[in-house]
Amino acid sequence: MENYETLNLVQTVSETDTFTIERYRQFNRFLPKKAKHILDVGCNTGRGGDELKRINNDFLIYGIDIVEDRLKRLPKDVYKENILGSTTEIPWKDNYFDAVVAGEFIEHLYSQDVTKTLSEVFRVLNLRGKFLLTTPNPNDLKRKFRKGTVLGGAHVSQHFPKIIKTQLMMAGFSSVKIYGSGKVTRYLGYWFPFLSIYGSYLAVATKY
């Protein structure tokens, strides 16, 4: 298996993803009302964190990523602190963050590291804190019609909505809810009843 930094350096499209800003606006809609300390997992070059800070300048945003070059390009006035490291061992104390956001991140983890990461996120969240993650939808009808797959390149795992909901609950989260995400939301919003029309989905999990 290739190491994570090597895998993700190849996927340069993540640095220019046209939906990133909208994705973080969606995150903002589901943040706890009094959220202040926010961990941006797989923060990349910080375009998403920059949007959150623009929405609410009181947010204290922290970033973690495995690619050193991207961390060096984080906007200095946006991120209070950033760490080069793995989400299987998040270097912050227990119950520290009000929210953890992970935009199109979990599919970049090998399956054996997914459970460790979910447990670590649960640990660093405070009581009633929320974990918000988006990931490509393997059930996407357009992808199936084109005989495509989530897997390939830096995408080393895929996550079906019902399974990720179960995994989050096994990690200790409650009130796990799934919403649509991706470009289809521009036309149909997040709540269209058929999740299979969405290229990605959002999981919102509460530590309670």
N, C-alpha and C positions, 0 to 999 in steps of 0.2 A: 504493500500500500504506500502511495506517495504521501509525504507529509503535507499538512494543511496549508502551509505557506506556499509551497510549490504549486499545489492545486489551484489556489485562489489567485495567485499572481497571473495565471494564464487567463482567468476570466475577467478581462478588463472592462467588459460591458457593464459590470456591476457599478463601475465608477461613473457611468453616464446614463444609467437606467432612467428612462423618461418618466416612470411612475413613482420614483422614490419620494418626491415631495408630497404627492397625494397620499402615499402610503403612511407617511408620518402625520399628515393631517388626520387621517383615519385613526391612527393611534391616539391622537390628542382627544378625539371624541369619546374614547373609552377609558381615559385615565381617571384614577380616583379624583374626586373634586378638590381635595387639598394636597394633591401630589406635589412634592418639591424635589426630592432626590430621585433621579431617574438614571438607570443604567441602560446604555445603548449597546447591546450585544452585537458583535459583528458590525461595528460602527462605520467601517470602510473609511472614506475620506471626510465623513461628517456632514454630508448634505442633508441627511434626515435630521440629525441633531440641530443643525443650523435652523431648520424650519420650526422645530419645537421651540427653540429659544426665541425665534421671531414672534411666535404665537404668544408666548408667555416668558418674559425676560426674567421672571423670578425662579424659573426652573434651574436647578443645579444638575447639570448633565455630566455623566461619567461615561467613558468609552472603553471598550475592550475589543481587541482584534488580534489576529494572528499574523497579520502582514505589517511589518515594521514601517515600510515605505508609506503606507496609507495613514498610519498613525502620525507620522511626521507632517502630513498635510492637513491634519485636523485644524479647523479654525480656532485659534488660541483664545479668542474671546467667547467661545461657545462652551467648550468642554472644561469643566473644573479640574478634571484629572483623567488621564488615560493610561491604560495598562496593555503592554504587549504580553499576551498569554492565552491560555486555553480555558474554555468554559467548563471543562471537567474539574477545574480547581480555581474557582473565582476568588481572587485575592482581596475580598472585602469581608468584614465581620458579619456575623449573623444579624438578621432583622434590621438591615441598614437602609434599604431602598423602599420607596413608596410604589415604584413601578419598575418593571424591566421590559424593554421593548426589543424585539428581534425580527427585523424585516428581511424576509427571504434569506434566512440563515440556517435553519435546522437541517435543510437538505444538503448542506455542506459538511455535515458530520457523518462519519461512519456510524453504522447502527449501534455498535457497542458503546459509543460515546453519547448517544442521545439520552439514555436513562441517567447517566452521570450528570449531564448538563441540566436536565429537568430538576434533579435533586438539588443541585447547586443553586439554581435560580430560586427554588423554594426556600432554601436556607437563607439567602441574603435578602429576601423580601420580608418586610415587616408584616404584622398581622393586619389583614384586610388589604394588603398590597396586591397589585395585579400584574400578571404576566401576559403580555400581548405579543403574539407571534403570527407572522404570515409565512406561508409556504406554498409552492406550486401545487395545484390540485390534480392528483393523478386521475380523478374521475372527470376531468374537463372534457366535454363532448367534442369540442373543436380539436383538441389534441388527439383524441381517440379516432376521430374521422380522418385525420391526417396520418394515422398510425405512428404518432409521435410518442415520446416518453419523457418523463421528468429527468430520468437518469442520463448522465453523460457529462464529461468535462469535470467541473468542480462540484457537480451534483452527484454525490456518492450514496444518497439514500432518498427514499420517497415516503410520503406520509399521508395516509388516508384519513379523512376527517374523523371517522368513528374510532380509529385506532389511536390517533393522537389524543383524542378526548379521554380515552381509557388510560393512556400512559400518564397524562397530566393528573388524573385522579389517583392513580397508583403512586404518584410522587407526593401526594398529599393535598392537591388543590381541590377546591369545591366549586360549584357553580360555573362549570366550564361551558361556554357558549361558542357557537361557530357562526361566522358571518361570511358573506362573500367579500372578496377583495380583487384587486387587479383592475384592468382598464374597463371591464364591463360595468363597474360601479359608476362610471361617468354617465351611463344611460339608465341603469336600473337600480342604482343605490346598492346598499349592503344586504337588504332583507328579502330579495326575491326568493320564493319558496324552493326553487330547484337549484341546489348548489352546483350541479354539474354544468351550469352555463358559465361559471366563473373560472378563470384561469388560475387564480390563487384563492386562498381563503384565510380568514383571520380567526384565530382561537383566542378567547379571552378567559383567563383562569384566575380565580381569586384564592388567596391564601386565607382561609377562614375555617 
